Each structure stands twice: as structure tokens, then as C-alpha cells.
Amino acid sequence: MKKILSVMLVGLMLAPFCMAQNENDISLPEFRQCLIDMLGALNPRAQADYAKILPVMSDSQLAQIYKGVHDPKRFQEAARYIKTLSQTGGLRRRSPGAPSAPVMASRVQTKSPAFQIDAATPHLLPGIGDPPVPPIGMATPPYPNSGMPSWNALIGSIPPGNLTSAELSSAICTPDYLSAMTTAVSSFHSAKDAADAICEIVPDIFVEILGEGATVPAKEICYLVALIIGAFNSAFEGFLADCDVQGEFVAGAEGNAAYLNSVAIYNQKLRFLVEMNLQNLSAPLAMFELPASLGGYLESVRAIVKDSIVRMQPLVSPVIYPSALAALAQGDNYYNTGQYKLAYASYRRAFIVVAQ
């Protein structure tokens, strides 16, 4: 009789929860089904252990956990999405023994070239040396090596159908996948807090496990439910972490390439200006006649002229090529004695020899 009265009392207390209260609510049976649907995210042993508990947890416990879900409708949508993934074998986490992705190492990006104003190191007298040519080549994103076992372990944990690219090294999680995992994590954080708080006040009654004929204390079921919620929380945090790490790798690689390409475009424009001015015999720009130590670009001019001579060698007469090198050397002599305007004029002659 005591057991019947307790069950009736719980039923009366929970009657309001059995129906949706507003457009964002779902019923308790629907919420229970959401939890059952999400079992596919756990490992097979956990699925087997928890499948018996979720259907028989009391409505009172379920209602308390439900209170922790901020947006039940979104949670229900996420649960359906995750159930579909589990049915198609899409949810698979790295095994505990599998190597993790080298996150810190992969975040170290390729050293980017300096902007043109810093590309040629200023040389004080008595020598200009051989300044580097400003880089103008386009870069590709330095994605991690797809042959790395640890990288394959990371990207293998994300279902291929939930990646934005068929090429796993450049793929990130789809918005649907990321949204579902974010919703699940957010919901289970709050639900876990609620589940942990209610077990001490659960009445000492017994509940029969359907299909087995055995009875289990309701308090024990409550603690098992709290454990299940914790397992869900941990599992979906793992899925979301994989998404985040994958996204960081890809975003970092593409951000680095974007920076390199912006430098290259900047250098291309500057090189065009230098080459145009080298062919203007009447109006040299002062900034190209001054060395970097005085705020100019004379070292860069020299680097561009020499690069042009080397590249044009197959296209010019064997007689012209030595003349260009001689003019370049004369420019270096002027530079080394501080005669920068004459140095620029010699570099210009060297360029015109091979460019005309």
C-alpha cells in the first residue's frame, strides 16, 4: 500500500510535466526517448548497462533532470540527429590508447616572411651584400600531414558525412554536426548538476526492472541515472572537442596562408612599382634611392634587379648578360661608398639592359 501511495503521489506531482508547457518544451516521455536515443554515443558496454535503466527511471527523477535543459526542443532535435549518426556508425571516439593529435606542435605555424619594408636587412657600410628577394609566391595552407597516425586518429573520430570537405586534412565539422554537439554539451552540463542534486531525497521504494522480474531500489536507479547523464556529458564533450581541435587546425592553417598571401600581394605591388620606376629615366623616386637605414628601399631595388637579371638570362644575348652584371657590380661599389643615387642609377642601367 505504501508503494502504491508513493507512486500515486509522484504521479500527481508530475502531471504538469507530462504535457508540453510552451513552444520550447517537450513531454517527459519525449525527453526520456531523447536520452535513450543518445545511448548510441556511448561505447557498447555502457549502452548495454544503461539501456535497462533509462526506461524505468521515475518520472520525478526525470522531471528534475529535465529542468536543467534550457531549450528542450533544440535538445530533441540534437538527439534525433545523434541517433541517426549512431545508427549509421558515424559516432566513434578515439580509443583511450590511441595517440592524441599533437595540438601544440601543429599550432606552430610556418614562419611568415616579413613585410617588404623589413624584407631586406639594412647593411651599414662597407657592403650591401646580397639582400633577399621579397617573396611573391602564393602560399597554400600548411595543413597537418595526413599520413600522421595521430592526425588520422583525430579526423577519423568525426563522421565523414559531417565534414565540409572530402579531403580530411582540410575539413572542418559541418554546422549541423557542430550545432548538435554544442546543444548536447550545454544541455548535459545543466542536467548533470540537477541529476547530482536529487538522489539524496529519492524515497526508499523499489522499482521492478521490466522483463527481468527483479526489483531495484529507486535510490540506486537515481544514482545510475546521474551516472548515465555524466557519461553523456563526457561523451559529447569529447565529440565537441574533436570538432574544435579540427577547426583550430584548419583555421590556423588557412589563416597562416592568408597572411602569407597578403604579404606576397604586397610584395608584388611593390615590385611592380620598383620595375616601373627603374624604367623611368627622368623621375626616380627618392625612397628607392635611399637605403633601408635611411627609410628607403635601395636594398630591395638591388635584390629585384639581380633577380630580374638571373631570370632573364635565358632570354637575352650572351653579350648583354655580362653587361648587366657589370652594371650591378658598379652599383654595389657606389652603395658601399655611400653614393646611393649613383648606386640606384647603376642598378637601373643593369635592369634596362635585360628588360628592354
CORLINSUL-V574442 format. One record per pair of residues at least 6 apart in sequence whose ideal C-beta (glycine too) atoms are under 6 Angstrom apart, sorted by the first residue. I is the first residue (numbers start at 0). J is the second residue. Records with the same first field share a line. If there is no record, write none. Layout:
I = J + J
//
This chain:
2 = 204
5 = 202 + 204
9 = 59
13 = 58 + 62
16 = 27 + 62
17 = 26 + 27
19 = 26
23 = 70 + 72
24 = 71
25 = 71 + 75
27 = 58 + 61
30 = 65
31 = 61
33 = 75 + 78
34 = 53
35 = 53
36 = 78 + 82
37 = 78 + 81 + 231
38 = 46
39 = 85
40 = 81 + 90 + 234
41 = 230 + 234
45 = 230
49 = 227
51 = 208
52 = 223
55 = 206
56 = 220 + 224
57 = 217
60 = 221 + 224
63 = 193 + 197
64 = 190 + 193 + 194
66 = 193
67 = 189 + 190 + 193
68 = 74 + 186 + 190
73 = 182
74 = 182 + 186
77 = 179 + 182 + 183
80 = 179
81 = 179
84 = 90 + 158
89 = 158
91 = 156
92 = 156 + 237
93 = 152 + 156
97 = 152
98 = 149
100 = 149 + 150 + 153
101 = 149
105 = 143 + 248
108 = 255
109 = 141
111 = 258 + 259
112 = 134 + 262
115 = 133 + 266 + 269
118 = 133
119 = 130 + 291 + 298 + 299 + 302
121 = 291 + 292
122 = 128
125 = 335
126 = 335
127 = 331 + 334
130 = 298 + 301 + 302
132 = 302 + 306
133 = 266
135 = 263 + 266 + 267
137 = 260 + 263
138 = 256 + 259 + 260
140 = 252 + 253 + 256
141 = 252
142 = 168 + 169 + 252
143 = 150 + 248
145 = 168
154 = 167
156 = 241
157 = 241
161 = 173 + 176
162 = 170
163 = 170 + 171 + 173
164 = 170
171 = 245 + 246 + 249
172 = 242
177 = 242
180 = 235 + 238 + 239
183 = 235
184 = 235 + 236 + 239
187 = 231 + 232
190 = 228
191 = 228 + 229 + 232
194 = 225 + 228
195 = 225
198 = 221 + 222
201 = 217 + 218 + 221
204 = 217
205 = 214 + 216
206 = 215 + 217 + 220
207 = 214
208 = 215
270 = 303
273 = 300 + 303
276 = 284 + 287
277 = 347 + 350
286 = 295 + 296
287 = 296 + 300
288 = 339 + 340 + 343
289 = 295 + 297
290 = 297
291 = 298
297 = 339
300 = 346
301 = 346
304 = 346 + 349 + 350
307 = 350
308 = 323 + 353
311 = 353
312 = 320
315 = 353
319 = 352
322 = 352
323 = 349 + 352 + 353
326 = 345 + 348 + 349
327 = 349
329 = 345
330 = 342 + 345 + 346
333 = 341 + 342 + 345
334 = 342
//
